[in-house]
Amino acid sequence: MRGEVTVEVVIDDGAHAGPGRRTALRLTWTPADPCAVQLRLTALPDHPALPRGQWVVLRDFLRDGLDVPTGDGAVQLRPDEVRDRVWFELARPGRAVCVSVPRGVVRTFLQTTTASVPLGEERTEAAVEQLLERVLYS
């Protein structure tokens, strides 16, 4: 079993955020919590006007989001076949953040996670307990 899988995508190269600033979305998955993908939006350097935050999405939702709109209350996903991207609508206090990532990046990320824990094998007792704890106590 492989370890953590992470990919970071630059969302904004500074054209709208100002010179020397960028916004990045990091997707992280671990075999210890195989049902979940952690999302972290950061601004570099940190700036109060730029979006940031953390969310969790089910790996199954991320996979489905390549082809059909899906998600839950905090994270909504929809494919953009014209631009070959996946849109993430990330709920937060105030206005939601909408960012897009190339579909190929998401697809490769998911393939790497599946190589570590194949689909259907992530539903171990420990994984289900972690999922329930996150849902019930977050």
BELCOR-V400896 format. One record per backbone hydrogen bond with DSSP energy under -1.0 kcal/mol. NH is the residue of the N-H (numbers start at 1). CO is the residue of the C=O. E is the energy in kcal/mol with one decimal. If there is no record, write none. Layout:
# BELCOR-V400896
NH:CO:E + NH:CO:E
This chain:
# BELCOR-V400896
5:29:-3.0 + 7:27:-2.1 + 9:25:-2.7 + 11:23:-3.5 + 12:23:-1.6 + 18:14:-2.0 + 21:18:-1.7 + 22:44:-2.2 + 23:12:-1.4 + 24:42:-2.5 + 25:9:-2.7 + 26:40:-2.8 + 27:7:-2.9 + 28:38:-2.3 + 29:5:-2.6 + 33:30:-1.3 + 36:33:-1.5 + 37:57:-2.6 + 38:28:-3.1 + 39:55:-3.2 + 40:26:-2.1 + 41:53:-2.8 + 42:24:-2.5 + 44:22:-3.2 + 50:47:-1.6 + 53:41:-2.1 + 55:39:-2.4 + 57:37:-2.4 + 59:35:-3.3 + 62:58:-2.2 + 63:59:-2.2 + 64:60:-2.7 + 65:61:-2.6 + 66:63:-1.3 + 67:64:-2.1 + 68:64:-2.7 + 70:77:-2.4 + 72:75:-2.5 + 76:89:-2.4 + 77:70:-3.6 + 78:87:-1.8 + 80:85:-3.0 + 84:80:-1.2 + 85:80:-2.0 + 86:101:-2.9 + 87:78:-3.2 + 88:99:-3.5 + 89:76:-3.0 + 90:97:-3.5 + 91:74:-2.9 + 97:90:-2.6 + 99:88:-2.2 + 101:86:-2.2 + 103:84:-2.2 + 106:102:-1.6 + 107:103:-3.0 + 108:104:-2.4 + 109:105:-2.3 + 110:106:-2.6 + 111:107:-2.3 + 112:108:-2.1 + 113:109:-1.9 + 114:110:-2.5 + 115:111:-1.7 + 117:113:-2.8 + 121:118:-2.0 + 124:122:-1.2 + 128:124:-2.4 + 129:125:-2.2 + 130:126:-2.3 + 131:127:-2.3 + 132:128:-2.7 + 133:129:-2.5 + 134:130:-2.4 + 135:131:-2.4 + 136:132:-3.0 + 137:133:-2.3
